[in-house]
Amino acid sequence: MTVSNAFIKLPIELLKPTRLVANELEVWILLEEIGLGDDAIVEAYVYPVNNPKKLKALLTSPEARCKNVFKLMMQMSNTTM
């Protein structure tokens, strides 16, 4: 009975969304790694920290395109860097 219950629950566990989390320090480091200057980081840091969906999109974007993705996000939000 226990094994059959495990197989019944397995698909439900697989369908649960995984939560992508980055703390504030990791966001700061990411912004440094994509090449934002010191002044730009200070201005840009608050945006992804306060917008979890945007942060998730940024963290899952290809490394080579991360800076472009972030700049586009900032432009679309009318936030300056």
C-alpha positions as CSV (number, residue, x, y, z in Angstrom):
1,M,0.0,0.0,0.0
2,T,2.8,2.4,0.8
3,V,4.5,1.9,-2.5
4,S,1.3,2.5,-4.5
5,N,0.7,5.7,-2.5
6,A,4.1,6.9,-3.4
7,F,3.4,6.3,-7.1
8,I,0.1,8.2,-6.8
9,K,1.8,11.2,-5.2
10,L,4.8,11.2,-7.5
11,P,3.1,13.0,-10.4
12,I,1.7,15.6,-8.1
13,E,5.1,16.3,-6.6
14,L,6.6,16.6,-10.0
15,L,3.9,19.2,-11.1
16,K,4.5,21.5,-8.1
17,P,6.4,24.6,-9.3
18,T,9.9,24.9,-8.1
19,R,10.7,28.2,-6.4
20,L,13.7,30.1,-7.8
21,V,15.2,32.2,-5.0
22,A,18.1,34.5,-4.9
23,N,19.0,36.6,-1.9
24,E,19.9,40.3,-2.2
25,L,23.7,39.6,-2.1
26,E,23.3,37.2,-5.0
27,V,21.4,39.8,-7.0
28,W,24.1,42.4,-6.3
29,I,26.8,39.9,-7.5
30,L,24.9,39.1,-10.6
31,L,24.6,42.7,-11.5
32,E,28.4,43.1,-11.1
33,E,29.0,40.0,-13.1
34,I,27.0,41.2,-16.1
35,G,29.2,44.3,-16.2
36,L,27.1,47.1,-14.7
37,G,29.1,49.9,-13.3
38,D,29.0,51.0,-9.7
39,D,26.5,53.8,-10.3
40,A,24.3,51.6,-12.5
41,I,24.2,48.8,-9.9
42,V,23.0,51.1,-7.2
43,E,20.2,52.4,-9.5
44,A,19.3,48.9,-10.9
45,Y,19.6,46.8,-7.8
46,V,16.2,47.6,-6.3
47,Y,14.2,46.6,-9.4
48,P,14.8,42.8,-9.5
49,V,14.7,42.6,-5.7
50,N,11.2,44.1,-5.7
51,N,10.0,42.2,-8.7
52,P,10.2,38.4,-8.1
53,K,8.9,37.5,-11.6
54,K,11.5,39.7,-13.2
55,L,14.2,38.3,-11.0
56,K,13.3,34.8,-12.0
57,A,13.4,35.8,-15.7
58,L,16.8,37.4,-15.2
59,L,18.2,34.4,-13.3
60,T,17.0,31.9,-15.9
61,S,18.1,33.9,-19.0
62,P,21.2,32.6,-20.8
63,E,24.4,33.9,-19.3
64,A,25.5,35.5,-22.6
65,R,22.2,37.4,-22.8
66,C,21.7,38.3,-19.2
67,K,22.8,41.9,-19.5
68,N,20.6,42.5,-22.6
69,V,17.6,40.9,-20.8
70,F,18.2,43.1,-17.8
71,K,18.5,46.3,-19.9
72,L,15.3,45.5,-21.7
73,M,13.5,44.9,-18.5
74,M,14.7,48.3,-17.2
75,Q,13.6,50.0,-20.4
76,M,10.2,48.4,-20.3
77,S,9.7,49.5,-16.7
78,N,10.8,53.1,-17.6
79,T,13.6,52.7,-15.0
80,T,16.8,54.3,-15.8
81,M,20.3,52.9,-15.2
